[in-house]
Amino acid sequence: MPTLFDVDRLLGPAELARLIGVSRQRVSQLAQKPTFPAPLAVLEMGSVWALGDLTAWAERTGRALNLDALQPAPVEAEGDNG
């Protein structure tokens, strides 16, 4: 299992749901399966996983990942538009 210093990206349940295209409830169900990667840490807000562990899991199980879903939404500048 990687340590926090080895991880380039951490995902919580909401990000994981977007990544694999399921609901957060389904993420909870998947996380209970023995074939699903163990979380890197369990925090008060929920579990966090390493993106690398999830990528390896997706490759093993043939699940597609939507990496574009992890991109932050564009921020619109405030101010005078006119």
N, C-alpha and C positions, 0 to 999 in steps of 0.2 A: 504494500500500500504506500502511495507517495506521501510525503510530508507536505506541510503548507509551503515549505521553501522550494519544493519540486514542481509545484503546480502553477501553470500559466493562467488558468481560468477556473473559477469556482462557479457553480450553478446551484441555485436554490430550487424549490419545487416549481415556482412560476416559470423560471427560465427553462427548466427541464421539460415542463409541459409544452412550451412553445417549440423547443428543440425537436421533440419527438412527435408533436402534433396530437397531443391528447389532453384531457382535462387534468387538473391538479388532483382530483379524486383518483383518476386512473394512475397517476404517478405514485400515489400512496399504495395502491394495489400492486403495482409492479415492484415497488421497493420491498415488498414482503416476500417476493420470490427469491429462492436461493441462488438463482442464476443472475440476479440483478447485482450490480456493483454495490459494495458496502459504502455508505456515506463516509466522506473524509472526516466529517465532524457532525455532531448533532447539537444545534444551538437552540436557544429559546424560540427563535423564529422558525425553526425547522431544520431539516438535514441539509447539508451541502455536499455536493459531489464534485470530483475533478472531471473536467471535460475529457481529458485523456482516457479515464476509466470508462466514461460513457461512450466514447468513440470506439473503444475496443469491444465493449458489450454490443454495440450496434453492428459491428463487423461480424462478431460471432453469431448473432441472431438474425442477420439479414435485414435489420431495421434501417430505414433511411432516416437521416438526420437533416433537419432544415437549419443549417448554420446561419443562413440569412436572418432567421428569426431572432438571433442573438444580437443583431446590430441595434444600437440605440436609435430611438426615433429621432428624426431631425428636429432641431430646436429652431423655432422661428424667432427672429430678432424682434424685440419690442421697439416701439418708437413710431415716429411719423412716417407713414407710407406715402406721403404725398404731395 
